[in-house]
């Protein structure tokens, strides 16, 4: 379109020069004036087309710029959402890990209550009952407190196992700090 408009402009200039050079010759002046007017009109049409094309190109460039800007904003939002999702996913994984540790601890302490605590309580009861039976004289009590007696061995062993189980629990779950509000409070 630009090349065509340039040709029209050149032709208009050429016809204008011809007309201005020979306008005083009546026969030729009429013909040259017609050619000049036709060249001028074609030039105006060509310039109008160039102007329309330029307006269309400018409009498209503006639309492309706005679209690019919106696309950039959308990409930034997407990146923000992706980062937020990753942070939330990491936090969820962390909470799931803590939850698993708490569940493991709950299972351990439930088994602890069933096995270790019950066994320790039973050996303490046997120990107390035996001491109470034989506490009538100091000599009998001294004989009963012999470390080779079965009830003392069982008592010591159950307390030792109880202590070992508590140490294990402390090493495994001692670093957990759990804050909660009682539902009854």
NORTANOR-V716760 format. One record per residue. N is the residue number from 1. PSI is psi in degrees with one decimal (999 if undefined). Layout:
n->N psi->PSI
n->N psi->PSI
This chain:
n->1 psi->-39.6
n->2 psi->-42.9
n->3 psi->-43.2
n->4 psi->-43.3
n->5 psi->-36.5
n->6 psi->-41.1
n->7 psi->-44.7
n->8 psi->-40.6
n->9 psi->-43.5
n->10 psi->-43.8
n->11 psi->-40.8
n->12 psi->-44.4
n->13 psi->-41.8
n->14 psi->-47.5
n->15 psi->-36.0
n->16 psi->-43.9
n->17 psi->-46.1
n->18 psi->-45.2
n->19 psi->-44.3
n->20 psi->-28.5
n->21 psi->-34.3
n->22 psi->21.0
n->23 psi->-22.4
n->24 psi->-11.2
n->25 psi->111.1
n->26 psi->-43.9
n->27 psi->-45.7
n->28 psi->-32.2
n->29 psi->-40.9
n->30 psi->-45.9
n->31 psi->-44.8
n->32 psi->-35.7
n->33 psi->-42.0
n->34 psi->-45.8
n->35 psi->-39.4
n->36 psi->-44.8
n->37 psi->-43.7
n->38 psi->-42.4
n->39 psi->-41.0
n->40 psi->-43.1
n->41 psi->-43.7
n->42 psi->-37.8
n->43 psi->-44.3
n->44 psi->-42.0
n->45 psi->-45.5
n->46 psi->-43.7
n->47 psi->-37.7
n->48 psi->-41.5
n->49 psi->-41.0
n->50 psi->-42.1
n->51 psi->-42.4
n->52 psi->-43.4
n->53 psi->-41.6
n->54 psi->-42.0
n->55 psi->-41.7
n->56 psi->-44.7
n->57 psi->-44.4
n->58 psi->-43.0
n->59 psi->-44.8
n->60 psi->-41.0
n->61 psi->-40.1
n->62 psi->-44.6
n->63 psi->-42.4
n->64 psi->-42.5
n->65 psi->-45.6
n->66 psi->-41.4
n->67 psi->-41.5
n->68 psi->-41.3
n->69 psi->-46.1
n->70 psi->-38.8
n->71 psi->-42.5
n->72 psi->-44.3
n->73 psi->-41.2
n->74 psi->-40.4
n->75 psi->-40.7
n->76 psi->-42.8
n->77 psi->-43.4
n->78 psi->-44.2
n->79 psi->-40.2
n->80 psi->-44.3
n->81 psi->-38.8
n->82 psi->-43.5
n->83 psi->-43.4
n->84 psi->-41.2
n->85 psi->-44.7
n->86 psi->-40.9
n->87 psi->-44.2
n->88 psi->-37.8
n->89 psi->-43.4
n->90 psi->-40.7
n->91 psi->-41.4
n->92 psi->-43.8
n->93 psi->-39.1
n->94 psi->-45.6
n->95 psi->-38.0
n->96 psi->-38.6
n->97 psi->-45.1
n->98 psi->-41.3
n->99 psi->-43.4
n->100 psi->-42.1
n->101 psi->-40.8
n->102 psi->-39.7
n->103 psi->-42.9
n->104 psi->-42.5
n->105 psi->-41.1
n->106 psi->-44.9
n->107 psi->-43.4
n->108 psi->-49.8
n->109 psi->-30.0
n->110 psi->-45.6
n->111 psi->-36.4
n->112 psi->-45.8
n->113 psi->-38.5
n->114 psi->-45.3
n->115 psi->-69.3
n->116 psi->-49.1
n->117 psi->-43.8
n->118 psi->-41.8
n->119 psi->-42.7
n->120 psi->-43.7
n->121 psi->-41.7
n->122 psi->-43.5
n->123 psi->-34.3
n->124 psi->-43.3
n->125 psi->-44.2
n->126 psi->-43.2
n->127 psi->-48.5
n->128 psi->-43.8
n->129 psi->-44.0
n->130 psi->-42.6
n->131 psi->-41.2
n->132 psi->-35.5
n->133 psi->-40.6
n->134 psi->20.6
n->135 psi->11.7
n->136 psi->-31.9
n->137 psi->151.8
n->138 psi->-35.2
n->139 psi->-44.3
n->140 psi->-40.2
n->141 psi->-40.3
n->142 psi->-41.5
n->143 psi->-36.2
n->144 psi->-30.3
n->145 psi->12.0
n->146 psi->128.1
n->147 psi->-13.7
n->148 psi->-4.7
n->149 psi->142.6
n->150 psi->-43.6
n->151 psi->-30.1
n->152 psi->-40.7
n->153 psi->-45.1
n->154 psi->-42.4
n->155 psi->-48.7
n->156 psi->-43.8
n->157 psi->-43.6
n->158 psi->-39.4
n->159 psi->-35.8
n->160 psi->-45.5
n->161 psi->-38.6
n->162 psi->-46.0
n->163 psi->-42.1
n->164 psi->-41.1
n->165 psi->-39.5
n->166 psi->-39.9
n->167 psi->-44.2
n->168 psi->-45.9
n->169 psi->-41.2
n->170 psi->-40.5
n->171 psi->-32.2
n->172 psi->-41.5
n->173 psi->6.5
n->174 psi->-25.7
n->175 psi->-8.7
n->176 psi->128.7
n->177 psi->110.0
n->178 psi->124.4
n->179 psi->135.5
n->180 psi->161.1
n->181 psi->132.3
n->182 psi->133.5
n->183 psi->-23.0
n->184 psi->-17.2
n->185 psi->999
